[in-house]
Amino acid sequence: MTLQPALAHDAFCRPLAADGQSLSYLCGHSLGLAPRAAAERVAHEMHRWATLGVRGHFEGADRGDTPWAQASEPLRAPLARLVGASVDEVVAMNSLSVNLHLLLLSFFRPQGARSRVLLGRHAFPSDRLALESQCRLHGLDPAACLVEAQATEGVSMTDAVLRELHRHGERVALVWLDAVDYTTGEVVDIGRVARAAQAAGARVGFDLAHAIGNLPLALSEDGVDFAVWCGYKYLNGGPGGLGGAFVHRRFHDDAQLQRLEGWWGQAAGSRFAWGQQPREREPGAGAWQLSNPPVLAAAALAASLELFDRFPASTWRARSLALTALARDSIEALDRPPLRILTPADPARRGSQLSLDLPGQAVAMEHALLRHGVVCDARGANILRVSFCPLYNDADDVRALAQALEQLL
């Protein structure tokens, strides 16, 4: 298979080995590479801070700058394009777990027998902690509330969720799923799950941490109730970067939907009007904001989102599939037991990540691969994760991985 160079290879900084050689970076599922423009954008905001001080909150539009009071607004349109939503359905704010708690307060409303949460057996640990604590806030026992769906040999996570909905649907208040399983890299059918959950009378939300910037999404069309994400994996927004949330437009004017309030969730024209006068909420998903955005984090994320906007989603998705297919073929050709690939072979059920099963050897292999110039990561003792991000990975990275595995196994 012949592949063209990475879509935006030179737009990213590549980590270096001790000898100064560029590393093959296959860890975008954990932390994306730094866009070169990110440093320039952050430095520019630092300069504005140094020269304008507090005036930077409202000045600069006449010079092409974004006043800090509006720092997250330019992010909404590119994020909406990535998740398949209208601009008013998305907001850039906080980190994933904070956003999850804020949205759960609105969308997890157990009543009577309908008090359970259906989630994946291998749900991301921080999500599970959030769900458990939300159960306790409602006076419920997490051990009794959380119902797990388990993908097995021949049964996809999507089918496993639908099976559990058939069994427990009348008792499920919320279906919460990772759109991409962080351990196996399996992709769920968001539309099918959303329709099945709502038909059963449950709310439905998704963790997009491993999906946004990895897969084309259509949250609005699929009817998803809500979703949250972080900005530092495939979005390349920097460590601890700015996350975001999606709230379907059908909830924007729902006066019965409870939420926590903060000054940034108020309409822009009244945020700074201190006093006891009645206030108007920010329209759309912006009403879930609590505080002003972190300007430097917003600047870093904007640099990456501009790169995504250079290419149609179909272009980077096709390249992602081509890279993972090449990697899969190269690894399978090694035929080195006990190594096997956990990620589904069906292209529709995988993103940029391949998860390799190496019983008891994953951590040691991660370290050994780094010595051979390949960056990846282990999850537990058995799973080694590699990903092929279409903006900056290419066939040379695939070859580097295959050659290193051949020497080490």
Secondary structure per residue as TSV (DSSP state, phi and psi in degrees):
chain	resnum	aa	ss	phi	psi
A	1	M	-	360.0	129.8
A	2	T	-	-103.8	128.5
A	3	L	-	-121.5	141.2
A	4	Q	-	-70.9	165.5
A	5	P	-	-57.7	161.4
A	6	A	-	-54.6	149.4
A	7	L	T	-58.9	-38.5
A	8	A	T	-141.2	45.7
A	9	H	G	-53.2	-47.1
A	10	D	G	-79.4	-4.3
A	11	A	G	-85.5	-2.8
A	12	F	B	-121.4	148.8
A	13	C	-	-80.7	134.6
A	14	R	-	-105.1	126.9
A	15	P	-	-59.0	151.3
A	16	L	B	-115.8	148.3
A	17	A	-	-77.4	173.3
A	18	A	T	-60.3	-28.3
A	19	D	T	-87.8	6.4
A	20	G	S	88.6	-2.3
A	21	Q	-	-80.0	144.8
A	22	S	B	-68.0	136.9
A	23	L	-	-89.0	150.0
A	24	S	E	-81.1	110.7
A	25	Y	E	-96.9	107.9
A	26	L	-	-119.0	41.5
A	27	C	-	-129.6	26.9
A	28	G	T	-65.3	-18.5
A	29	H	T	-69.9	-15.3
A	30	S	T	-109.4	-46.8
A	31	L	S	-152.2	118.2
A	32	G	-	-70.0	159.7
A	33	L	-	-69.3	161.6
A	34	A	-	-83.7	120.6
A	35	P	B	-64.1	139.0
A	36	R	H	-59.7	-35.0
A	37	A	H	-70.7	-16.5
A	38	A	H	-63.4	-43.3
A	39	A	H	-62.2	-39.9
A	40	E	H	-65.1	-42.5
A	41	R	H	-67.0	-42.9
A	42	V	H	-65.4	-41.5
A	43	A	H	-61.6	-36.3
A	44	H	H	-64.5	-42.2
A	45	E	H	-68.9	-33.8
A	46	M	H	-62.3	-41.0
A	47	H	H	-64.0	-40.9
A	48	R	H	-63.6	-39.8
A	49	W	H	-60.1	-46.3
A	50	A	H	-65.7	-33.7
A	51	T	H	-100.7	-22.3
A	52	L	H	-109.3	-26.9
A	53	G	G	59.1	-138.8
A	54	V	G	-62.4	-22.9
A	55	R	G	-64.8	-18.2
A	56	G	G	-63.3	-18.4
A	57	H	G	-65.5	-29.5
A	58	F	T	-127.5	-8.1
A	59	E	-	-103.8	158.8
A	60	G	-	119.7	-18.6
A	61	A	G	-60.2	-34.8
A	62	D	G	-70.4	-14.8
A	63	R	G	-106.7	10.4
A	64	G	T	87.4	5.2
A	65	D	-	-92.3	158.7
A	66	T	-	-96.3	116.9
A	67	P	-	-55.1	143.1
A	68	W	G	-60.9	-28.2
A	69	A	G	-63.7	-16.8
A	70	Q	G	-115.8	19.7
A	71	A	T	-58.0	-33.1
A	72	S	T	-87.3	-14.0
A	73	E	H	-62.6	-42.9
A	74	P	H	-65.6	-14.1
A	75	L	H	-82.1	-20.4
A	76	R	H	-67.6	-43.6
A	77	A	H	-65.0	-48.5
A	78	P	H	-64.8	-34.3
A	79	L	H	-66.4	-40.0
A	80	A	H	-61.0	-39.2
A	81	R	H	-64.3	-37.6
A	82	L	H	-71.1	-32.4
A	83	V	H	-100.3	-3.1
A	84	G	T	71.8	62.1
A	85	A	-	-148.2	169.3
A	86	S	-	-82.4	158.4
A	87	V	G	-59.4	-36.3
A	88	D	G	-75.4	-5.6
A	89	E	G	-91.8	-5.6
A	90	V	E	-125.2	156.3
A	91	V	E	-150.1	139.4
A	92	A	E	-94.2	118.6
A	93	M	-	-165.4	150.4
A	94	N	S	53.8	-160.0
A	95	S	-	-115.4	172.7
A	96	L	H	-59.1	-50.6
A	97	S	H	-65.7	-36.2
A	98	V	H	-63.5	-46.0
A	99	N	H	-63.0	-38.0
A	100	L	H	-62.2	-45.6
A	101	H	H	-60.5	-43.9
A	102	L	H	-61.9	-41.6
A	103	L	H	-76.6	-33.2
A	104	L	H	-64.5	-34.2
A	105	L	H	-60.8	-27.3
A	106	S	H	-90.2	-38.6
A	107	F	H	-106.3	-12.6
A	108	F	-	-102.6	97.4
A	109	R	-	-126.9	74.8
A	110	P	-	-62.1	140.5
A	111	Q	B	-140.4	122.7
A	112	G	T	55.8	-129.6
A	113	A	T	-71.0	-21.4
A	114	R	B	-86.0	84.1
A	115	S	-	-136.6	10.6
A	116	R	E	-101.5	155.1
A	117	V	E	-115.9	125.3
A	118	L	E	-97.1	122.8
A	119	L	E	-140.2	169.6
A	120	G	E	-76.2	149.0
A	121	R	T	-55.8	-36.9
A	122	H	T	-106.7	40.0
A	123	A	-	-56.6	147.2
A	124	F	-	-56.2	131.7
A	125	P	H	-54.8	-38.7
A	126	S	H	-67.3	-33.7
A	127	D	H	-65.0	-42.7
A	128	R	H	-61.7	-41.8
A	129	L	H	-60.4	-41.9
A	130	A	H	-63.4	-44.5
A	131	L	H	-64.7	-41.7
A	132	E	H	-61.6	-43.8
A	133	S	H	-69.0	-33.6
A	134	Q	H	-66.0	-37.5
A	135	C	H	-59.5	-45.0
A	136	R	H	-63.6	-36.1
A	137	L	H	-59.5	-28.8
A	138	H	T	-93.3	9.2
A	139	G	T	74.6	24.6
A	140	L	-	-109.3	154.3
A	141	D	-	-87.6	115.8
A	142	P	H	-55.6	-35.5
A	143	A	H	-61.5	-30.6
A	144	A	H	-90.6	-24.7
A	145	C	H	-83.9	-37.9
A	146	L	E	-85.2	120.9
A	147	V	E	-109.5	128.3
A	148	E	E	-104.7	138.5
A	149	A	E	-103.7	138.8
A	150	Q	-	-126.0	117.2
A	151	A	-	-72.0	138.6
A	152	T	B	-132.4	177.5
A	153	E	T	-56.8	117.4
A	154	G	T	85.7	-4.3
A	155	V	B	-124.5	114.7
A	156	S	-	-71.9	164.0
A	157	M	H	-62.4	-37.7
A	158	T	H	-58.1	-49.4
A	159	D	H	-66.4	-34.9
A	160	A	H	-64.8	-39.6
A	161	V	H	-65.6	-44.8
A	162	L	H	-62.9	-34.8
A	163	R	H	-64.9	-42.7
A	164	E	H	-70.0	-33.5
A	165	L	H	-64.2	-37.4
A	166	H	H	-63.6	-36.3
A	167	R	H	-78.6	-40.2
A	168	H	H	-121.8	8.3
A	169	G	G	-49.8	-41.8
A	170	E	G	-69.7	-11.8
A	171	R	G	-108.8	-0.2
A	172	V	E	-91.8	122.5
A	173	A	E	-91.0	-30.5
A	174	L	E	-147.3	135.5
A	175	V	E	-105.4	123.5
A	176	W	E	-128.4	121.8
A	177	L	E	-137.1	148.7
A	178	D	E	-73.9	125.1
A	179	A	S	-63.5	-29.8
A	180	V	B	-130.5	124.9
A	181	D	-	-65.8	122.2
A	182	Y	T	-70.5	-18.3
A	183	T	T	-89.4	-44.4
A	184	T	T	-102.2	-17.0
A	185	G	-	79.5	8.0
A	186	E	B	-71.8	137.5
A	187	V	B	-97.6	134.7
A	188	V	-	-94.1	157.9
A	189	D	-	-84.5	97.1
A	190	I	H	-60.1	-43.8
A	191	G	H	-63.1	-45.2
A	192	R	H	-62.9	-44.1
A	193	V	H	-64.1	-43.7
A	194	A	H	-61.3	-45.7
A	195	R	H	-64.4	-41.4
A	196	A	H	-67.1	-41.0
A	197	A	H	-63.9	-45.5
A	198	Q	H	-69.0	-34.5
A	199	A	H	-64.1	-28.8
A	200	A	T	-84.1	-3.9
A	201	G	T	90.7	15.3
A	202	A	-	-107.4	155.1
A	203	R	E	-77.7	159.0
A	204	V	E	-141.9	130.4
A	205	G	E	-136.6	160.6
A	206	F	E	-134.6	141.3
A	207	D	E	-87.7	116.4
A	208	L	-	-101.5	16.1
A	209	A	T	-53.8	-40.2
A	210	H	T	-103.6	13.0
A	211	A	T	-114.9	-43.6
A	212	I	T	-67.3	129.4
A	213	G	T	81.1	-3.3
A	214	N	T	-111.4	-39.2
A	215	L	S	-128.8	145.3
A	216	P	-	-64.4	134.4
A	217	L	-	-123.4	157.0
A	218	A	-	-142.2	60.8
A	219	L	H	-61.3	-42.8
A	220	S	H	-65.3	-49.2
A	221	E	H	-62.6	-37.5
A	222	D	H	-74.2	-9.8
A	223	G	T	77.6	19.0
A	224	V	-	-60.0	138.5
A	225	D	-	-72.4	-49.3
A	226	F	E	-156.8	162.7
A	227	A	E	-157.0	156.9
A	228	V	E	-137.7	160.5
A	229	W	E	-155.6	165.8
A	230	C	-	-102.3	170.4
A	231	G	S	-115.0	10.3
A	232	Y	S	-109.0	-3.6
A	233	K	S	-89.8	-108.9
A	234	Y	T	-65.7	-18.7
A	235	L	T	-80.4	-12.2
A	236	N	-	58.9	38.1
A	237	G	-	-89.5	1.6
A	238	G	-	98.7	155.1
A	239	P	T	-57.2	129.2
A	240	G	T	67.9	22.8
A	241	G	-	-64.9	170.2
A	242	L	-	-67.2	128.9
A	243	G	-	-95.8	-162.4
A	244	G	E	-165.3	177.9
A	245	A	E	-148.7	154.9
A	246	F	E	-123.9	134.6
A	247	V	E	-131.9	120.7
A	248	H	-	-59.6	143.5
A	249	R	G	-59.1	-22.8
A	250	R	G	-67.1	-13.9
A	251	F	G	-100.1	-4.2
A	252	H	T	-64.3	-32.2
A	253	D	T	-110.3	20.7
A	254	D	-	-82.5	101.2
A	255	A	T	-69.3	-17.2
A	256	Q	T	-84.7	-12.4
A	257	L	-	-78.7	117.9
A	258	Q	-	-79.5	151.1
A	259	R	-	-159.0	160.3
A	260	L	-	-78.1	147.6
A	261	E	-	-111.5	146.5
A	262	G	-	-148.5	166.0
A	263	W	G	-66.2	-28.2
A	264	W	G	-79.4	-10.9
A	265	G	G	-84.1	-1.8
A	266	Q	B	-87.6	155.8
A	267	A	-	-54.5	141.1
A	268	A	G	-53.4	-35.2
A	269	G	G	-72.2	-13.9
A	270	S	G	-117.7	2.7
A	271	R	T	-61.2	-35.5
A	272	F	T	-100.8	10.5
A	273	A	-	-92.0	85.1
A	274	W	-	-70.2	145.9
A	275	G	S	140.5	-170.2
A	276	Q	S	-102.5	6.9
A	277	Q	S	-66.6	154.6
A	278	P	-	-57.4	144.6
A	279	R	-	-118.9	155.2
A	280	E	-	-111.5	134.0
A	281	R	B	-71.2	151.1
A	282	E	-	-61.8	136.2
A	283	P	S	-69.2	151.3
A	284	G	G	71.0	-154.0
A	285	A	G	-62.3	-21.5
A	286	G	G	-60.0	-19.4
A	287	A	G	-66.2	-17.6
A	288	W	G	-86.1	-2.5
A	289	Q	-	-70.0	148.1
A	290	L	-	-111.5	-43.3
A	291	S	S	-132.1	166.3
A	292	N	-	-64.5	149.6
A	293	P	-	-75.5	151.2
A	294	P	-	-73.6	112.2
A	295	V	H	-64.5	-43.2
A	296	L	H	-67.4	-38.5
A	297	A	H	-66.2	-39.0
A	298	A	H	-63.4	-38.4
A	299	A	H	-65.1	-41.8
A	300	A	H	-64.3	-43.3
A	301	L	H	-65.9	-37.9
A	302	A	H	-58.8	-34.9
A	303	A	H	-62.8	-38.6
A	304	S	H	-75.2	-41.5
A	305	L	H	-61.9	-31.9
A	306	E	H	-63.0	-34.8
A	307	L	H	-68.3	-42.1
A	308	F	H	-60.1	-36.7
A	309	D	T	-71.1	-9.0
A	310	R	T	-75.0	-19.2
A	311	F	S	-131.2	140.1
A	312	P	-	-62.8	149.1
A	313	A	H	-57.2	-34.4
A	314	S	H	-62.7	-31.6
A	315	T	H	-69.6	-50.8
A	316	W	H	-75.1	-25.3
A	317	R	H	-68.2	-43.9
A	318	A	H	-61.4	-40.2
A	319	R	H	-68.8	-38.6
A	320	S	H	-58.9	-46.0
A	321	L	H	-64.4	-38.4
A	322	A	H	-65.4	-41.1
A	323	L	H	-66.1	-44.0
A	324	T	H	-68.4	-32.6
A	325	A	H	-66.5	-43.1
A	326	L	H	-62.7	-42.9
A	327	A	H	-65.4	-42.4
A	328	R	H	-61.1	-47.0
A	329	D	H	-61.0	-42.1
A	330	S	H	-66.1	-39.7
A	331	I	H	-72.1	-43.0
A	332	E	H	-65.6	-31.2
A	333	A	H	-66.9	-22.2
A	334	L	H	-66.0	-36.0
A	335	D	-	50.4	59.4
A	336	R	-	-120.2	84.8
A	337	P	T	-57.2	147.8
A	338	P	T	-88.2	8.6
A	339	L	-	-59.4	128.5
A	340	R	E	-148.7	159.8
A	341	I	E	-96.7	125.9
A	342	L	-	-86.1	-27.7
A	343	T	S	-66.3	135.7
A	344	P	-	-54.4	143.4
A	345	A	S	-74.9	-28.3
A	346	D	S	-62.1	119.5
A	347	P	G	-56.1	-31.6
A	348	A	G	-68.8	-15.2
A	349	R	G	-111.3	18.7
A	350	R	B	-142.1	156.2
A	351	G	-	-109.8	-131.7
A	352	S	S	-86.4	-10.3
A	353	Q	E	-95.6	140.0
A	354	L	E	-119.8	131.4
A	355	S	E	-106.3	126.3
A	356	L	E	-106.2	130.1
A	357	D	E	-89.0	117.1
A	358	L	-	-133.7	82.4
A	359	P	T	-51.5	117.9
A	360	G	T	73.4	-0.9
A	361	Q	T	-118.4	-1.4
A	362	A	H	-62.0	-45.7
A	363	V	H	-65.4	-45.7
A	364	A	H	-62.0	-37.8
A	365	M	H	-68.2	-37.9
A	366	E	H	-56.1	-46.6
A	367	H	H	-68.5	-39.0
A	368	A	H	-66.1	-40.8
A	369	L	H	-64.0	-36.7
A	370	L	H	-61.5	-39.2
A	371	R	H	-65.4	-21.4
A	372	H	T	-98.2	13.0
A	373	G	T	87.5	17.7
A	374	V	E	-122.7	126.7
A	375	V	E	-101.3	122.5
A	376	C	-	-148.4	-168.6
A	377	D	E	-148.4	156.5
A	378	A	E	-100.7	147.0
A	379	R	E	-122.8	103.5
A	380	G	T	75.0	-164.8
A	381	A	T	-82.9	-14.1
A	382	N	T	-115.9	-23.6
A	383	I	E	-109.5	126.2
A	384	L	E	-110.3	126.9
A	385	R	E	-109.0	134.7
A	386	V	E	-131.3	148.8
A	387	S	E	-139.5	154.8
A	388	F	-	-126.3	89.9
A	389	C	-	-79.2	122.0
A	390	P	T	-66.0	-20.8
A	391	L	T	-71.6	-31.6
A	392	Y	T	-133.1	-10.1
A	393	N	-	-93.4	154.1
A	394	D	-	-145.4	-175.1
A	395	A	H	-63.1	-28.7
A	396	D	H	-62.5	-36.0
A	397	D	H	-67.2	-38.3
A	398	V	H	-62.6	-46.3
A	399	R	H	-62.9	-39.3
A	400	A	H	-61.1	-42.2
A	401	L	H	-64.6	-48.0
A	402	A	H	-63.0	-42.0
A	403	Q	H	-66.3	-39.2
A	404	A	H	-66.9	-42.5
A	405	L	H	-62.5	-39.3
A	406	E	H	-61.4	-38.1
A	407	Q	H	-75.2	-30.5
A	408	L	H	-93.3	-23.3
A	409	L	-	-90.9	360.0
